[in-house]
Amino acid sequence: MTTPPRNDLILNVDDNEGGRYAKSRLLKLAGYRVIEAATGQEALDAAAREQPSLMLLDVMLPDINGMEVCRRIKDDPITGSIIVLQTSASAVQSRDRVKAFDGGADSYLIEPIEPEELIANVRALLRLKAAEDAHRTAESALRESEERFRQMAEAIGDVFWVYEPALGEHVYVSKAIGSVWGVSDAAVLANPDLWWAPVHPDDRERVKSSLHVARSTGSYDEEYRLQHADGRIAWIHDRGFPIRGADGAITRLTGVAHDITDRKTAAQALVDADRRKDEFLAMLAHELRNPLAPIRNAVELMRLIEPSATGVQLKAREIISRQVDHLSRLVDELLDVSRITHGKISLVREPVALSTVVRAASEAVRPLMDQRNHVFNAVMPMHELWLSADPVRLAQVLGNLLNNAAKYTPMGGEITLTAEQQGNRLHLSVRDNGIGIAADTLPHVFDLFMQADPSLDRSQGGLGLGLSLAQTLAHMHDGRITAESGGAGKGSVFTLDLPLGAPGPRASTDPAAIAGQSTSRRILVVEDNADAAEGMALLLGERGHIVNVALDGVSGLEAARQLQPDVIILDIGLPLLDGYQLARELRASPATSRAVLVALSGYGQAADKLKSRSAGIDFHLVKPVDLASLEAVIDNLPEQAV
């Protein structure tokens, strides 16, 4: 095999000028660079100074024997890596070659030498040198790499490790294990079981199994706990990576164990803070709803007593009613956003007629529009359109868009709702001629707590939740809301895009007619807020029912056993005996087991309703209760779940 020369430098040492010239010329023709020396000392000096790759060294030199020169070359660390090819025309015996090799020569040729043989030997020796140099360089790089790794591993607080699958144990761990595991690296290497000893018993077998599987898959990523002797718990994130041999098989795993205790603690603190926030919001809603209940009851009672009231009395009653509705909506929006953020809202889809949704939404916003003297127009298609939707939530979405338009349109404005079918999609557009939206605000109108300029129309206020909530609910219905505006003072258009659904069955009975069928009932109201209890009793009494009141759970239970009412309206947060306990006692008593139980509470989250159902409560209504909803329950006593 012919290998092109690497332009190596060769030192040609020979005291015979003619022989030296011939060999130098031959080497140069072969592509090598050549320098010369005629004596042993010259050779030693040139070798140290020029560092040739190979020395072509004659044995018979005038000052120092060539074999002695070779020994000195090989003994000197500076020149020891130079290849020495000794030649001689006189030392031709086997003992001469053995002596040369013992002195460090790499090869020995007897002169005269054929040119091809000389060049072939030089090339072969230089190939060996190149391989040795590469191996030496690789070893040096490996040592340097290992040293850098060791220094880095010892400088970093993470635990670096190497795992030997064939042994089933860690063969290297960094010194940081002392501060994380509480045991020294030397101790772990002497007793590999010490790696596993601090691992929490509930995690140990899982982590061991994962590391065992990683011996074949190369994938290892685990979080686990360390339980220290003092009871302290540390969290570890441990990741491993495969080291493969030439055949692709995993020979080792190397990895790093990182202490994530602080991160886990911070994450748990966030969870706890989030839980406390939810508890606070639930308590806030309860505390806000409780005083709203007697206010709404009083307004309804005034309406029943004097249905034909006019003037100041009528206006005052309408103002109170509107503000109760407004505050109730703010509380509901605040809780809805919290529930959606935690994924606690689910839709109850069913075939819904568009006209039903539009009617519910527009009726909810009608008082605000009337108050501000808005002209409201609804442009609907000639035929009924159907949606697969949650009717309550979809009416909430459209109601929020209409409410937003009514709030931010000056007195006497115009609001138009347009419904259009476009293929298998429905486009519902709410257009107003209100204050409009600035260009820099438009991209953020659906952000949480985003509002128009605070200086504009704060009388209608709000928390900046309505549009964000509406967009989220639209997404849950596989739709979306877009916003357009020509700028400040040029009105705005909000378009709700939804997929159309299959038509649903027509209702055979008019719900309004059902709600109007009133029957006198025996009713017990159990409520610790005396104003709320009295207002509810007066209101129901005006509707023709026989009503009694109890102000705590214990007296409510006694009254129920004595009176055996048809309906028991009970608060949840009762003194002495809470609403859930009272419900269970009522269900357990033969005298009251068949009564319809209606929870009337400021707590209205899904978990609260589930607790009511588990306690045997038939209906869970949220304060301030809508009179129509309560009347429907009392008048019809329908059998349905909470």
C-alpha positions, 0 to 999 in steps of 0.5 A, spaced: 500 500 500 502 506 498 501 512 502 502 519 500 508 522 504 505 527 510 511 532 508 515 529 515 522 532 517 527 527 516 534 527 519 539 524 515 545 522 519 552 519 516 559 521 516 560 519 509 558 525 504 556 521 498 552 516 502 549 521 506 547 525 499 544 519 496 539 517 501 537 525 502 536 525 495 532 519 495 528 521 501 527 528 497 524 525 491 519 521 495 516 528 498 520 528 505 523 534 507 530 532 509 536 535 514 543 532 515 548 531 520 555 528 519 557 527 527 553 524 533 553 530 536 551 534 530 545 529 530 543 530 538 543 537 537 539 537 530 534 532 534 533 537 540 532 543 535 528 541 529 524 535 532 524 531 526 519 525 525 524 520 523 532 519 524 536 515 519 542 514 523 548 510 521 552 506 526 559 508 525 560 515 526 566 519 528 565 521 535 559 518 538 557 511 536 550 511 532 547 506 537 549 510 543 546 516 539 540 512 539 540 511 546 541 518 548 535 520 543 530 515 546 532 517 553 531 524 553 524 526 554 524 532 548 527 527 543 524 520 545 518 520 540 523 521 534 523 514 530 530 512 529 532 507 523 539 505 524 543 503 518 550 500 517 554 497 512 559 493 517 555 491 523 551 486 519 551 480 524 544 478 528 548 481 535 549 488 532 541 488 530 539 486 537 544 491 540 541 496 536 534 494 538 536 494 545 538 501 545 531 503 542 532 503 535 525 502 531 528 499 525 535 496 522 537 496 515 544 493 512 547 497 507 547 497 501 539 499 501 535 498 495 531 505 494 524 502 494 526 498 501 529 504 504 522 508 502 518 503 504 521 502 511 521 510 512 513 510 510 511 504 514 515 507 520 512 514 519 505 510 519 506 507 526 508 514 528 502 517 526 498 512 529 502 513 536 501 520 535 494 520 534 493 515 540 497 519 544 493 525 542 487 522 544 489 519 550 491 526 552 485 529 550 481 524 554 485 525 560 484 533 559 477 531 558 476 527 564 480 532 569 475 538 566 469 533 568 472 532 574 473 539 576 466 541 573 463 536 577 466 538 584 465 545 583 457 544 581 452 542 587 449 537 582 451 530 583 454 527 577 454 519 576 456 514 572 452 507 572 455 500 570 450 496 567 454 490 567 455 491 575 449 494 576 452 499 581 454 506 580 462 506 579 463 514 579 459 519 583 461 526 584 463 529 591 457 533 591 453 527 593 456 529 600 451 535 601 445 532 597 445 525 600 449 526 606 454 520 605 461 521 602 463 519 594 468 514 597 463 511 601 458 510 596 463 507 591 465 502 597 458 500 598 453 502 592 447 500 597 448 507 600 446 510 594 439 507 595 439 508 602 436 515 603 431 514 597 424 515 600 421 507 601 415 509 597 419 511 591 425 507 591 423 501 587 420 505 582 426 509 581 430 502 581 426 499 576 427 505 571 434 505 572 434 497 570 430 499 564 434 504 562 440 499 561 437 497 555 433 503 553 438 508 555 432 513 557 432 515 564 428 521 567 425 521 574 423 525 580 424 522 587 425 524 594 430 523 599 429 522 606 434 524 611 436 522 618 433 528 621 426 527 617 428 532 612 425 531 605 429 533 599 426 532 592 431 530 586 430 530 579 435 525 576 437 524 569 441 519 565 444 518 558 447 512 555 454 511 553 454 506 547 460 502 544 462 501 537 457 496 536 451 501 539 450 497 545 449 501 552 456 500 556 454 505 561 449 510 563 452 517 565 447 522 569 446 528 573 442 528 580 439 535 581 436 538 588 429 541 586 427 542 593 426 549 593 423 549 586 418 543 589 417 548 595 415 554 591 411 550 586 407 547 593 407 554 595 403 557 589 398 551 589 397 553 596 396 560 595 391 558 589 387 554 593 387 560 598 385 564 593 379 560 591 377 559 598 377 566 599 373 567 592 368 562 595 368 566 601 367 573 598 362 570 593 358 568 599 359 574 604 357 578 598 351 574 596 348 573 603 346 581 604 344 581 596 338 576 598 334 580 603 335 586 598 332 582 592 327 579 597 325 586 599 324 589 592 320 583 590 316 584 596 315 591 594 313 589 587 308 584 589 305 589 594 304 595 590 305 592 583 302 599 580 307 603 584 309 609 580 314 615 580 320 615 585 318 609 589 318 605 582 324 608 580 328 607 587 325 600 586 328 599 579 335 602 581 335 597 587 333 591 582 338 593 577 344 594 582 343 587 585 343 584 578 349 588 577 353 586 583 350 578 582 353 578 575 360 581 577 360 575 583 358 570 578 364 573 573 369 573 578 368 565 580 367 563 573 374 566 571 377 562 577 373 556 575 375 556 567 382 557 569 382 551 573 378 547 568 372 546 573 367 548 568 364 543 563 359 544 558 352 541 558 351 541 550 344 540 547 340 542 541 339 549 542 334 554 538 338 560 536 332 564 538 332 561 545 339 564 546 338 571 543 331 571 547 335 569 554 341 574 552 337 580 550 332 579 556 338 579 561 341 586 558 334 589 557 334 593 563 341 596 562 339 598 555 332 601 557 336 605 563 341 608 558 335 609 552 338 605 547 335 603 541 336 595 540 335 592 533 335 584 532 336 582 525 334 574 525 334 569 519 327 567 516 328 560 519 330 557 525 337 556 526 340 550 531 346 550 535 349 544 539 351 548 545 350 549 553 344 554 553 346 557 559 353 558 557 352 561 550 346 566 553 352 568 557 357 569 552 352 573 548 349 577 554 356 579 555 357 582 548 350 585 549 352 588 556 359 590 553 356 594 548 350 597 552 356 600 557 360 603 552 355 606 548 353 613 550 346 615 552 341 614 546 345 610 542 344 604 537 345 597 538 344 592 533 344 584 533 345 581 526 345 573 525 347 570 519 348 563 516 355 562 512 355 555 510 355 550 516 357 556 521 353 562 524 355 569 525 352 573 531 355 580 530 353 585 536 354 592 533 354 599 536 355 606 535 359 607 542 366 610 544 370 605 540 376 601 541 383 605 540 388 601 535 393 599 540 387 597 545 384 592 540 389 586 540 388 586 548 380 587 548 380 579 550 385 579 556 383 578 563 382 585 567 382 589 560 378 595 560 377 601 556 380 608 558 378 608 566 376 615 565 370 613 560 363 611 563 366 608 570 358 609 572 357 602 568 364 599 571 366 592 571 372 588 573 374 587 565 372 579 566 366 579 561 370 579 554 375 574 556 370 570 559 366 570 553 372 568 549 373 562 553 366 560 553 366 561 545 372 557 544 369 551 549 363 551 544 368 550 538 367 558 536 371 564 537 369 572 538 373 577 533 373 585 535 373 590 530 373 598 531 375 604 526 378 607 533 376 612 538 369 614 538 367 610 532 363 604 535 365 597 535 363 590 532 364 584 536 362 577 532 361 571 535 362 565 530 360 558 532 358 551 528 351 550 527 348 543 529 342 539 528 335 541 530 332 539 536 325 536 538 320 542 539 317 543 546 310 540 547 309 544 553 310 552 554 314 553 560 312 559 562 305 556 563 307 551 567 311 556 572 304 560 572 301 554 575 301 556 583 299 551 589 299 553 596 305 549 600 307 549 607 314 552 607 319 552 612 325 557 611 331 555 615 336 561 615 340 565 620 340 571 617 334 574 620 333 579 615 333 574 609 329 569 613 323 575 614 324 577 607 323 570 604 317 569 609 314 575 607 315 574 599 312 567 599 307 569 604 304 574 599 304 568 593 299 564 598 304 559 601 304 558 609 311 559 611 314 558 618 322 561 620 327 558 624 334 561 625 339 555 626 339 548 624 337 545 631 330 549 631 329 548 624 330 540 625 325 541 631 320 545 627 320 541 621 318 534 625 313 538 628 310 542 621 312 536 616 312 542 611 312 540 603 318 544 602 324 546 606 328 552 604 335 552 608 341 555 608 348 551 608 352 556 613 347 555 619 349 555 626 349 549 631 347 544 625 350 546 618 345 545 612 348 539 610 347 535 617 340 538 617 339 535 610 341 528 613 337 529 619 331 530 615 332 525 610 333 520 616 326 522 619 320 519 617 316 525 618 320 529 614 324 524 609 319 526 603 320 534 604 323 537 598 329 540 600 332 547 597 339 549 599 339 557 598 346 559 599 352 564 597 356 558 596 355 556 588 361 552 586 360 545 583 363 542 589 358 545 593 352 543 589 355 536 589 356 536 597 348 538 597 346 532 592 350 527 597 347 530 603 340 529 600 338 536 598 334 536 591 335 543 589 341 548 590 340 555 588 345 561 589 343 567 593 340 572 591 336 567 588 331 569 582 324 569 584 322 565 578 327 559 579 324 559 586 317 559 584 318 554 579 321 549 584 315 550 589 310 550 584 312 544 580 316 540 585 320 537 579 324 531 580 331 533 578 338 532 580 341 538 584 
